[in-house]
Amino acid sequence: MSEVIVIGGGVVGLTSAWWLAEAGYRVTLVEREAEVGSMASYRNGGQLSYRYVSPLADAGVPLKALHWLFQPDGPLRFRPEADLRQWRWLARFLANCNAAANRRTTATALQLGELSRKAMSDLSLHVPLSEFDWREAGKLVVYRSARLFEHAAGLAADAEVWTPAAIASREPALAALQGDLAGGIFNPGEAVADCHAFCLALLRRLATHPNFNGVLHRDVTSIHIKRGDVDRLDTTAGPLRADHYVLAAGIASRDLAAQAGIYLPLYPLKGYSLSAPIRAADNAPQISVTDFERKVLYARIGPQLRMAAMVDMVGADRRIDPRRIQSLVRLAREAMPGAADYGQADAWAGLRPATPSGAPIIGATRHRNLWLNVGHGPLGFTFACGSASLLAGLMRGAPFPAALAGLAPRR
């Protein structure tokens, strides 16, 4: 039985470990933090948007970005770095900011989303949905601009188009916003859940799997290549060897891959979230909501309202900027003034490992025994199960599905 080491204990690494164990590999998970799912997976937005994907790179985004930079509550912050990787990523991002590239990425993401939805359904036979507050809430994207709404409505083939009155009626938490809205697009079947709780629940099931060796809490310091293959990993607790190695360590994958001579076009897009308790008298939304122009999402997860927003391009800086949190609270109070106890909200910031196109990178590298499952950006939770099932199939020799060929690593 082949031995596999999965590097990274976030939602992508854990699902990779599960699907590989199910595929017959002996799996060891290596995670540098004391608890799995404690970095980018910890308090992400919690939306599982299988049918609604909107890659950041699109025509018109560069001009919008310039406008956002001068808005006090704008969704984008940029700090230039003396780091060639930032500028190389930006150049490739700008090259993807056109309608054709966006259509390709969206089509691929929708296929991966459908695969992920089915894979999550299969996994629920082993990991009860109740253990991570999973709920099929549906997803409502609200628009303030009539032009943007009309454009979105024209593309909403399988979704419901709602007027402002319908929005206020079907989601009373948005009643205060009715006068500012042009309309909304509702996608039934979308879900919300607690990503960190999902990671812990999946680890509990992995711990009882006969093909799972366990979690080693240590930092991988280097990858050694010998005769074209990975020979070993050096860690803070000594060397590790296996037959195959899977890199699923979020933004840390970038530096580890470089040691194997592989350039990963990843950049850490820092995002923020608030988790506010819902009191008995609060009118929290039942539907998962995305405010399109403000780039803020709202998801009721168990007894809390999760709000997530912002893209800060400031390098690998995980510190919480109080000004960004104040902006997020202000936007939430304006949109849903009585939805939760914002005064008691817990703030969080995480680094989302994004590719310039917005599509993850999954599959084989030029080293026979080194595999990638990286670059999911803000959709790690959404795509984790589908990405893991795809990876397990590829490692067992299955051909790359034509509809997902755009996810394959560049050799």
C-alpha positions, 0 to 999 in steps of 0.5 A: 500500500502506497504511503502519502504525506499531505502537507497542510491541515486546512480544509483542502488538506483534510479533504485530500487526506480523506479521499486519498485514504478512501482510495486506498493510500496510507495517509499521514497529515502534516500540519504546523499549527496546534489545531487543524483548520486554524488558518485560512479555514478558521472563520471564512465566510462560510458560504458554499457557493456551488452555482454562483462563482464570480472570479475576481479577474474580469473586464473592468476590474482594474478601473473599479479597483482604482475607484475602490482604493479611494473609498473609505469603506472600499473592498480593496487595499493595496500596499506595494512590496519589494517582492517580485512575486507580487508584481508578477502575480499582478501582471498575470491577474491583469492579463486575466481581466477580460471577458473571455478569460473570465468566461473560461474560469467561470465555466471551469469553476461551475464544473468543479462546484458541481463535483464538490456539491456531489462530493459533499453529499457523499461525505455526509454519509460519514460526517453528519452535516449537523456537526458543522452547522450545515444548512441549505440556505440558498444564496441571494446576491443583491444589486444596488445598480440597475445596470448591474442587476439587469445584466445579472438578470439576463444571465440568470438561467437557472436562478430566480430574479427578485424585485426589491419588494420580493427581497424584503418579503422573502428575507425580512432582514433586508427590509431596511435596504429595500429602497437602495436595491435594484433587485436580486438573484436567488440561487436555491440549493446553495448552503452555509456551514462552519468551515472550522467545525467541518475540519474538526469533524472530518479529523474525528472521522479520519482518526478512525479510518484504517488507512489514516496514520494520524496528524504530525504537528510540525513545520515542513522546512524543506523539500529535497529532490533526488533524481527528479523525485521528492526524496524526503521532507525536512521538518522541525521534528526530523525527516519524513519519507513517503511514496507520494507527497501532496502540497495543500498548505495554502499560501505556504505552498508557494515557498515549499514548491519553490524549493522543488523548483516549481513556481506557484502563481499564488498571492495572499489576499487578506480577507476579514470576517466578523462573527456576531452572536444572534440574540432572541430579538434579532432579525438575522437573515435565513438566506445567505446574502452577498451585497454585490457592490459592497463585496460583503457576504452574510451567512447565518451559521448556527447561533452567529451571523458571519460577515466577510469582506475585503481584499487587502493586498499587503503581503503575508500580513495577518494582523487585523487592521482595526479600520477595516473591522470598523468599516465592516461593522458600519456596512453591516449595520447599514445593511441589516441594523437589527440582525445581530449583536455587532457590539460583541462581534469577534474579528478575524483575518486570514490569507486566502491563497489566490491564483491570478485567474481565480481557478485552483491548481490541482494535479501532477507536477514534473516530479513524479511523486509531488502533487498539488491541491492549491490556490482556491482563494476565497472558495476553499470550503466550496471547492475542497471536496471536489478538489480532493476527489479529483486529486485522488482520481488523478493519483490513481491514474484517471485521466483529467476530465476535459471540463476541468483541464484548466485546473492542471498545473503548468509543466 
